[in-house]
Amino acid sequence: MNPVASSKSQVARWSGSIAVLMLCLAAILSFLFRDSLRPEEALFANDGPLGVLRSAAMKMPSVITGFWMDLYWIGMNGSTAPIGVTYGLLWLLGPIGFAKFYAPITLLLLGICAWTFFRTLKLPRGLCIVTSLAAALNMNFFSNTCWGLGTRSLTLASVFLALAALNTRRLGNRWLNAALAGFAVGMAVIEGSDNGVIFSFFVAAFVLFQSFVENETLVKRLASSARLALVAVCAGLIAFQVLIPLLGIASKGSSSIVSPQEPKNPAVQWAFATQWSLPPLESLRVIIPGLYGYLMSTPDGGEYWGRVGEAPSAPEAFPRSSGAGEYAGVLVVLVGIWALVQSFRRAPSPPTPLPPGGRGVKSEGIFTDLERKYIWFWVAMGLIALLFSWGRHAPFYHLIYPLPFFKSIRNPMKFMHVCHLTLMILFGYGLLGLSRRYLETASNAIKKPASLFEKRWAIGLLCAFGVSLVALAVYASSRGSLVRHLLNIGFPQPERAGKIADFSITEVGLFVLFLLISVVAMLMIQFGVFRGAKSKWAAVLLGVIVTIDLARADVPWIHHYDYQDQYASNPIIDILKDKPWEHRVAVFPPLMQNQQLDILQNVYRGIWLQHHFQYYNIQALDMSQEPRPPADKEAYLKAVAKSLTRYWQLTNTRYILGLGAGFADALNQQLDAGQKRFKEDVAFAFTQNQGSSNVGAQTNSGGPWALLEFAGALPRAKVYTQWQVSTNNDATLAKLGDPAFDPAQTLLVNDEIPAPVPAATNAPPGTVEFASYSPKQVELNVKAAAPSVLLLNDKFDPGWKVWLNGQPAKLLRCNYLMRGVQIPVGESKVRFHFEPSLTGLKVTLTAVAIALLLCGLLFVIRPESRPEN
């Protein structure tokens, strides 16, 4: 046969199969995410909401060369945007298109990459489509993607590509493929950060295991194991851009200012690091999706009532959060179990030889020795991942917790990502075995009468279904006990508890139904209904079962909303969004028991801070969440924030959201005695349209809430003729917190500069105006009657550079955390520009270019002879 013609024919078959897969997945995802096609609708995303995407700080492509998060606290260094699929889609689609279509696109890419891997197992193309559907609709990744974390799907997609490169025997050679696998692992780290790192450990284990089982001599095994170093180097190169900040977080924080960190209570650290752990009993969610509910907002009794996310030290403060969905599909798990059981069957006598190039014997003519070992490997990896995912609920996580990286991830449940990967792979091996045994054409199929094993397997399936029916009956009869349990764990309304119980029982019933359907499908395959020419209908049947089962379970995670309504402005937002770079806003902290303050906190933190402030570029002192504050911030808050007026003064916090009806007068008496710098700007009441998730505001002189103005806040930019050099951090913090110190008159400079000229201290204060503002560049026009220091009340970071009248100048650190520059007499133009190091970006871009070049070599280098998988 002509090799060129054969290669073209193979490419045509691959292209046709991928086209069918893309068509199927596109149809399914288009149906599930159909509301995204409506002009006013966007997909809800808790992580990366539309407001964040629309913020000036996230503007593409500027963010690629530097990301300064000016809307958080007093500013934060976001380094550079990773060079990956996520930011590429954001650039290509724009914020609105990204909010609509990011999730389905990443799931589609996941399905395609899964197909690529399963083809390396020699799985027939039709069954490859089935495994791809199981991967794209797997609830663990589907739920995370619908939560705004499409990066999880892209991480798994990259891991599938890495495994495909390591597993393929038709393209390249083991060294070239190891390099490409390393680049794919690096992309997993770029997209998934610590999730990608977790996956990389298991890919590394696969490389070592593969080197051991595919080589017969110790020398060959050691030589092949050296591929791990190549994988690690290539992964490190392509992920270099994100590894630097990631490793900083995993060790001692990413602060740009050296500050001592106080030792923390080990019990508190353990509770923090393992808060999102999976209780062992909740592992049943892998086969029963809604056994413990979904999200707390799920209607009709679908609220989550398990223990994931429960704060060990204060469960009442953070009672529960489902974390993610864990459903893998009944058929997926059942076929995976079949593969595992089949892998233990001994070879017949005499053994059936393998084709040329194979190694070992076929065990009962289904799996080769090599395939059996790989099945055992993935079972072991899945079990290890499951045990680690239990976190604080079992002793196993203690084994890896002392390592620095695992102390920082805060979420042992992330190991469930790996567990689901192993379930998908076992599903693929199971379909491979079923195909060989029962689906291949008459000339190739293994024709044997039903063996004792097959009879026992059929009986076992029927028994499992019978047991599940009994379990359903017992669970349904225990409804009263379940309701009482729910009443005691935070669902005090009997009607609500009853709905949750009914929902859970219904989910068990659906599990029994899909178990029956899966059992019938497997028995039909086993009895030869789809043998030979009818084998394609087996793929159709299995694909339909997987799709309906997983899709119906995934639907509760999909939430669309009217983004035009969600982000509609209101009179309070209108005030705050006017020149937002000249002031910050904060909410009055919950220092007292007050129902109106609680309502204000919920609206502010749950809606305005996370959505409206980002959308309208309003700079807030508060942060919606910050599990790992940097050391310099912790030190600053400890020294300064004990006095709210001093804290708000130093941070340019001009607006305070608080109560109306004389609240400003109360603050003047209790917090600002003698100065009376608080005043009520406008009182308001919250408004909400029926069916809308947006909470607006309407000005109302008798409203229970008010926007307060604090006149004592320092301007965002101020010229000082008086300053003190204070290079000791502790002394600087103590001075800033001293009530006798007046930061409006004197500036503390943390760098060695000349002292102010005595005669200049009586000079009139200089003036400063904003010429232009963007998150990465601030231009100011300054007039000074004497040599001065300009203070910009934004966070100091070495990534910022400053120019004075077009010439580079020294960036000063002032008031411990802020930026400044020395100003001469007269008029000056000052430009602050954020220019973080681009070394990581350059290394990553170089690695991407090398990876693309190596991909081209796949079709040039002849494959080497390797054992059949």
N, C-alpha and C positions, 0 to 999 in steps of 0.2 A: 504493500500500500504506500502511496505517496505520502511522506511525512508532512509536507506542507498542506496537502489536501486534508489529511487527518486533523492537523492542528486547526485549520479553518473550520472544519466540521465541529470540533470540540468547542471552539469559541462561539460558534453559532448556537450550539445546544445550551451553553452557559448563558449566553445573552438572552435566549428565549426563556430560560427558567427564571432568570432575574427579572425579566420583563413581567412574567406572570406573577411573581412574588410582589413586585412593586404595584402592580395593578390591584392585587388582592388587598395588600396593606393600605394602599391609598384609598380604596373603597371603604374599608372598615374604619380607618381613622377619619375619613371625611364624614362618615355617618356619626361617629362618636363625638367629633368636634364640629358638627355642622353649624352650631350657633356662632362659631368664629367667622362664618361667612357673612353674617349680618353686619352692616356697616358700623352700627353703634355698639356692637358686642366685643368684649375681649375676655380672654381666659383669666380667671383669678390666679394670682401667683403670690403666695405669702413671701417667698424669697425672690427678690427682683421684681417688685410690682411696677406697674406702668409709670407711676410717679417717679420712681428712681430712674427708669429708663429715659424719661423725658427731662431729667435734671440736666443743668448745664455741665455739671461735673462729668457726666457720662457721654458727652458729645463725641461721636465718632467722626473722623479717626483720631482726633486729638488725644483721646484717652490712651491710645497705644503707646505714645511717648511720655506719658505721665498722667497719673490719676490722683488729683488732690481733692479729697472729700471735704469740701468747705461747709456742707450743711450739717455736719456732725460736730457737736461740742465746739471747740475752737479751731477745728480743722484736723485732718488726719492724712497721713501719707498712705495712698493706696498703691504705691509703686507704679508699675506699668501694666496695662491690660494684657493678659496672657494671649499669645498668638495661638488661637484655637478656633474650633468651629463655632463656639458660642458667640464670641465677639465678631466673627466674620458674618454670622447671620444677623446680628444686631446692626452692623454696618449696611448689609445688603437690604434688609427688610425695613429698617427704620423702627423707632419705638413702637408704633401702633401695630405694624405688621409682625414685629417680633412678639408682642403680647398676644397676638391672635394665633400665630402659626408655629412658634418655636417648639411647643410640645409635640405636635404631630410630626414635624420634620425630624426631630431627634429620635422619635420612636421608629420612624421609617428607616432612618440610618441604622438604628440598632438591629432591625430585622434583616437588612441587607448584609451587615457584618456578621450576624449570626449565621446566615445562609453560607457565607464564605467559609466559615470554620467548619460547619457540618459537612460541607462537600469534601473537606480533607479527610473525613472519616469514611469516605466512599458511600455515604448515604445517598440513595436515589434522589433525583432532583425533586420529585413530588413530595417525598417525605422531608426533604430539606425545607420546603416551604412550610410544612407543618411545624417543624422545630422553630423556624423563624417567627411564625405567628405566636408560638408559645413564649418566645423571648420578648417580642415587641409588646405583648399584652400581659406579660408577667406583672402582677400587681405591685411587687416591691418597687420596681423601676417605674411603672406607670404612675403610681401614687406620688412618688418623689417628683416625677416630671410635672405632674399636674399641680404640685406644690410650688412650682417655679424652678425646680432643680433638674432641668433637662440635662444638666452636666452629668447626672448619675447615669442616664441612658447612654450618653456619649462616652463615659468612662467604660461601661461594659462593652460598648461597641469597639473601643480601642483594644480592650482585653481580648475580645474574640479575634480581632485581626492579629494580635500578638500570638495567640495560640495557633491560629491558622498558619502563620509563617513558620512556627516551630514544628508544625505537624505535616506540612505539605511535602510531598515527594515528587511532584510533577514540575515544580518550578525551582530555579536557583539551586543552591546547595546549603548545607547546614550552617555554614559560617555567614554567608550572605543573608540567609533567612533569620539567623540569630540577631544580626545587626538590625534588620527590619523589625523584628519582634521587639528589640530594645526601643526603637523609635516609637513603636505603637504603645509600649508601656509608658514611655515619656509623655505621649499625648494623653494617656489615661490620667497621669498625674497633673498635667496642665488643666484638664477639664474637671477632674474630681478632687484635686488637692489631697487631703489625707485619705479619702476613699481610694484614690488611685494608688497611694502608697501601700494601703492594706492589700489591694489586689496584687501589687508588685511582689509582695512576699510569696504569694501562692504561685505566681508565674515562675518565680525563681525556684520554688520547690519542684515545679513541673520540669524545668530545664534539667535539674539534677536527677530527677527520677527517670526522665527520658534517657539521659546519658547512661544511667545504670542498666536499664532493661533492654536497650537497643544495642549494647556492645557486650561481647563475651569475655574479653580480657580486661584485666585491671588497667593496663596501659591505655587501652582504647577508651575505657570509661573515664579515666582522669583527663585524657586529652579532650574528650567530648565535653566534660564538665567545665572546661575552660571557656566554653561558650557563655557561661553565666557571667563571666567578667565582661565579655563583649556586650551582652544584653544590658548589664548594669551601666556600662560607660555610655552606650548610646541612649539609654533612658535618661541618664543624668544630663547629657548634653542637650537633649531636646526639652527637658523639663527644667533646665537651669534657671530660667526666668522666674519660676514659681518656687523652686526649692529654697532659694535664699530666704525669702520672707517666711516660708512654711517652717523651715528649720529654726528660724528665729522664734516663732511662736512656740514650737515644741520644746525649746530650751528655756530661754529666760525672757522672752518678750521682744517686741520690736521697737522699743523706745529709742528715740534719738538722743535722749539725755540720760546719762548714767545716774541712776538713783538706786539706793539700796532697797532690796525687797525684804520685808520682814518674814521670818519663817512662819508658815501656816500650820494649823493643827492638822495632823495626818488624817484624822477622821473626817474633817471638813473637806480636805482635798479628795479623799476617796469618794465621799458622797457627791462631790461636784463632778468628778471624772466618770462616775458610773450612773448618773441620774437616769439616762435613757438606756436602761437595760431591759431585756426581754424576759419576763417571768417564764420559767420552763413550761408551765401549763399552757401559756399563751402561744407556744410553738404550734399548737393545734390550728392556729390561724393559717398555717401553710396549706391546710386542706379544707378549712371551713372559714371563709373570708370574714363574715360578719358575726362570728361567734361572740366576740367582745365588742361589736359595733365598729364604727368607722371613725368619723370626726365628731367632736362635741356638737357641731352644728348640723349634723345629719338629721333630716326630718323623719317622722313616723317611727320613732323608737330606735333609730340607728346610731344614737350617741355612744361614744366609746366609754366603757366602764371598767376597763382593765387597769393595770398598775404601771404601765410604761410612762415614764416622765415624772412619776411621783417623787417629790423631794424627800429623801430619807429623813432629813432633820426636821422638816416642817411640811408633812403631806397636806395639811389643810391650806397652805399657802400656794402650793402648786400640786393640785390633786392628781392630774393625769393628762397624758397626751399620747395619742396612738402611735406617734412617731412615723409610721408608714404602714401601708398594707403589706401583708405577708403571703398572700394567696398565690400558689404556684400552679394550681389546677389539679383536679382529681386525676384526670387521665395522665397528666405529666408525671405525677408521683407514682401512679400505679404501673406505668410502663417502665419507669426507673427502677422500681422494686423488682419487676420481672427481669430486667437486665442484670441486676445484682444477683438474684437467685440463679439465673442461668450461668453466671460466671463461675459458680462453684461446681458445676457439673463436670465430672471427670471425662477424659477422652475415651472414646470407644476402643475396643481391641478387635482387629488391628486398627491403628490410627489412620485417619484420613489425611493424606498428604496435602500440603499447601501448594499453590501455584509457584512457579519459579520466582525466586526473590523473597519468598515468604520464610518465616522462621517459626519453628515449633509445629504444633499440630492443632487442628480444630477440635475444640471441646464439644463433643456431640455434634460436630459439623456446623456450629453457629458462631462462636467467637474463637479467634485465634488466641494463643497463649499471651501474645502481646496485648491484645484487646482486653483480655481478662485482667491483666495487671493494671491497665489504665483504668478500668472500671473500679478496681479496688482502691487505686490512688484517689480518684475523685470522690469516692465514698468517704475515705479517710479525711480528705480535705473538707468535705461538707460537714462531717461530724465535728471536726475541730472548730470550724467557723461557727457552728450552732452552739457549741459549748461556750465559746468566748462571747457570743452574743448575749448569753444569760447574765453577764456582768456581775453585779453585786448579789444576784440571786443564787449564785453557785460559786464553788471555790476555784474554778478554772481560770477566771480572768486574773486572779492574783498572780498567776505564773508569769504574765507578761506586763502587768501593771507597773512594776518597778522601772521598766525601760522608759526613757524620757518621752518618746513619741506617744506612747499609750497613756501617759498621764494627762495629755492635753486634748485628746480627741473628744472626750466628754460623752461619747455615744457608743458603747459597746455593740449596740444594735447594728452598727455599720457592718459588722461581720456577717449579718444576714445577706448582704449583697453577694458575698462569696458563696454562701450556702445556696442561694438561688441559682447562681452560675453552675454549681455542681449538679443541681437538680435538672437544669436544662441539658447539660452534657450527658447525664445518665439517661434522660429521655431520648436523646439522639442515639445512644448506643442501643437502647431498648428497641427503637424503631428499626435500627440496622439489623438486629437479631430477628425481629418479627419478619422483616422483608426477606432475609435469607431463608428462613425456615418455612414461611407460609405464602409469600407473595411472588417470588420469582417465577419465570416461565417454566413450563413443564420440563424443558431440557436441562435447566440449571438448578431447579428447586431440589431440595432434599426430600425425597419421597420416602416417608416412613409411616407406619401405622402409629397411632397415638401411643406415646410412651407412658410409662407409669408416672413419670414426672408431669406430663401434660394432663393426665387424668387427675392427679393430685392438685395441680394448679387450678384446673377448672372447678374442682370441689372447693378448693380454698377460696376462690373468688366468690362462689355462691355463699359460702359460710361467712365471708367478710360482709357481704351484703346483708345476710340475716342478722349478724351481730349489730350492724349499723341500724337496722330497723328496731331492734330491741333497745339500743342506746337512745334512739329518738323517742321511743315510747316512754322510757324511764325519765329522760330529760323533760319531756312535755308534762309528765305527771308531777314533776318537781317544780312546776311553775310558781307555786305559792312560796316555796323556800327561796327561789331565786328572787322573787319580788321583795321578800323581807330582807334579803342580802343587799339588794339595791337600795332599799330605804335606809340602810345603815351605813352606806359608803358614799353618800353624797347626792342621792336622788330622793329627796324627802317627799315629793308629791306622788301619792299612790297611782294616779292615772299615768303619770310619766313612767314610773317604774314598771307598770304593767305593759306599756307599749314596748319598752326596752326588752322585757322578758319575751314578749311575743315575737319581736324581731329576731332575737337570738335563736329561739326555737325554730322559726321559719328558716333561718340560715342552715341549721342542722338538717332540716327537712330537704332543703335544696342540695345539700351535700349528699344525702342518701339518694336523691333522684339522679344526680350526675354520676354517682358511683354505679348505680344500676346501668345507666347509659354506657359508661365506660366498660363495665364488665361485659355487657352484651356485645359491644364493639370488639373487644379483645377475643371473646369466644367465637364470634363470627370469623375473625381472622384465623384463629387457631383451627377452626373446622374447615378451612379451605374455601370459604365463600368467595374470597377475592383473589384466588390463585391465578397466576398467569396473566392473561390479557385484561383481567378485571382488576389488576393490582392498583391501577390509577384511581379506582373508586374507593379503595381503602384509604388512600391519601386524602381524597375528597371528604370521606366520612370523618376521619380523624381531625382534619382541618376544621370542619364545621363544628365538631364537638368542642375542640380547644377554643375556637373563636367565640362561640356562644357562651361557653362556661366562663372564660376569663373576661369577656366584654361585659356580661351582665354584672359581674362582680366589680369591674372597674368603674362603672358608671357613677357611683356615689362620689368619686374623687373629682369629677369634672364639674366645675362651677364657672359659669359665664356671668358677666355683669355688664350693665350699660355704663361704659367708661365716661361718657359725656355727663351722665348724671352723677356718677361717683366722684368726679373731680370738679364738679361745679363749685364756683367760688361763692363767697358770702362776705358781708361787710367787714368781719374781723379779718378774714384772709386778705381782703382788699387793702386794709391798712398795713398789714405785715409784709405784703409783697411789694410795697412801694419802696424802692431803693433798699432791698433787704441786706445789702452788703454794709450798710451803715449801722446796723443794730442786730442784736440777737434777742430771741424770745425764750421764755421758760414758763413752766407751770409751777404754781405754788406747791411745794412738796406736801405729802400727806402727814403733816406733823400733828394733826388733831383729828378726832373722830367727828366727821361731818359728812352727811349723806350727799350734799350738793358738791362738796369737794371730790367725793368718790366718783360721782357722775362725770365731773369735769375731767378727772384723771383718765377715766375710761375712754371718753371721746377723744381727748387730746392724744393719748398714747396709742390707742387702738386705731384711730382713723386719721386725724389731722397730721400727727407727727410722721406716720409711716407713709401717708399718701399725699395729702394736700401740700405739706411743706416741701416735699421733694418735687412735686409737679410745678410749684410756683417758685422754687429756689429760695424758700424762706429758711434762714439760718437759725437753728435752735440750739440751745445749750444742752438740752436733754437728748438722750439716745434711746431708741426703742428697745435695744438690747445690746449688751456688751459683756459677754461671759468672761473675757480675758482682758481687762483694762491694763494698759502698759504701766510700768512701774512709776514713770514720771507723773502720770496723771494721778495715780493713787497717792503719791507723796504730796502733790499739790492740793488735792481735795482734803487730805488729812490736816494740812496746815491752814487752809484758807476757807474751806466750805463750812466750817463750824459757825461762821458768821455769814448768813445769807447776804446781807447787804454788802459785805466786803467781797464775797464771791461774785455777786452780780456786778459790782462796780468794776472789778478787775477784768471781767470777761465781756464787757460791752453789752451787758444784758439790759436793754432799755425797756422791754415790754414783759410784763408778768401777767399770765392768765390766772385769775383768782375769783373771789366772790365779790358780789356787789353789796349794796346796802351798808355802806360805811366800812367796808373791809380795808380800804386804803387808809382811813383814819386809824384803824386798829394797828395796822402795820407801822404807821408813823409813831405811834405810842410805844409799841412793844419792840420793834426792830430798829427804829431810826429816831429815837428820842432826841429832841433838840434840833434836828435838821429837817424833818418832815419833807422828804424828797419823793414820797409816793403820792400819786394822785390818780383818781379814776378817769380814764380816758373815755370809755364808752361802756355802758351796761348792755347786756344782751341775754337772749334766751335761745336755747337750742330749738331747731326745727327739723322735722323729718317727714318726707312725703311717704305715703303708703306704698309699700313694696320696694322702697329704696333703701340701700345700705348706707347711703351718705347721710351724715348728720350735719346740717347747716346751722347758721346762726342768724338771728334777726335782732337789730338794735332795739332796745326796750329800756326805758329809763327805770323801770321797776324790775328788770330782769334779775334773776338770782346770781348771774355770773357777770364778770366785768373784765375788760382789758385794762390793766393798770400800767402806768408809765412811771419808771424809776429815773428821776432826774440825776441821780448820783452816778449813773453808769459812765465810765470813761468813754470818750468817743472812739470809734474804730481806729482812727488815726489822729495822733496828737503830737505837737512839737513841745519838747522840754528844753528849758535852759538850765535846769537844775537836775543833776543826776549823781548817783553814788555808785562807785564800782564795788560789786559784791561777788567775788568769784567762788565763795563757799556756798554750796547749794543749801545746806541746812540753815546757815545764817540768813540766806536770802528768803527762804520759806518762813522762817521765824519773823523776819521783818515785815513781810507781806501780811502776815496774820496778826501783827501787833496793832491794836486799835489806835495807838498814838501815831502810827505812821500814816501819812497822807499821800496816797498814790496819785492824787490829782496834781500835786505840786512837785513831787520828786520821783524820779525814775530810777529803778535799780538795774544796773547794767552788769551782766555776768561775764563781760570780757574786759581785758585790760585796755582801757582807753584813757587819754588825758582827762584830768578833772576839769570841770567847767571853769571858765574865766570868772573871777570874783565879780567883776563889773557887769558881767552878762546876767547875773542872777536877778538884777533889777530891770533888765530889758523887758519890753512888752512881749507877751507870748506871740509866737509865730502862728501862722495860719496854714491850713492844709485843706485841699479839695481833691475829690476823686475826679481824675480825668477820664478813666475807664476802669471797668472791673470785669474780670472773668475768673473762674476758679483757679486757673493756672497763671494769671497775669494781672497785676494790680499796678495802675499808673496814677501817680499823685503829683499835684502841683503844690509846691511848698514855698512859703515866704518866711524868712527868719531874720530878725533884727540883730541876732547874735549867734555865735556858734552854738548849735543845738543838736539834740538827738531826736530823730523822728521815731515814734513808737507806732507800730502797726499791730493792733490787738488780734493777731492771728498766730497760730502755733508756729514756733520755731522748728525748722527741720533743715538738715544739711542740704537737702535737695533744692532748697530755695536759693536763688542768686539775686543780687541787687545791683542795679546800675544807677549811678548818679550823674545826671547830665550827659548820658551816653557812655560813661566810663564805668568799668566794674568797680564796685566798692565792697567794703567788708560788711558782711551780714553779722549783726549783733544779736546776741540773745539777751532779752530784757525781761525783767519781772519774772524770772525763772523759766517761763514758757513761751514768751512772745518774741516777735521779730522787731528789729530796729536797724537804723543806719545813722551815721553822723551826717549832719547837714551844715554847710557853710552859711555865712551871712549872704542874704539876698534871695533871689528867686532860683528855685531848683526844680528840676524834673526828676522824679524818682520812679523807677520801674522795678518791681519785684516779679521774678519769673520762676516758675517751678520747673526745674531741670534735673530730675532724678537720674541716677546712673543708668545708662542704657547697655551696660555690659551684658546683663542677663538676656536682654532682648536680642542683642547681636548674636550671642552664642546660640540662642534658640533658633533664630532665623537661619543661621549657618547650618545648624543641624537639620532643619526642615529641608533646605536645599539639597543637602547630602542624601537625605532619605528619599527625596523624589528622584535623584539620580540613580540610587540603588534600585528603586522600583523598576526603572528602565532596564537594569541589568538582569532582572528576573527572566526576561524573555531572550537573553543572549547566552547566559551561562547554562550549560547542560546539566540536568539533574544528576546527582550521584545515586548509586544503587544503595537503597536502605531497606531495612526490614519493613514488611507490610504491617500497617497498624491493625 
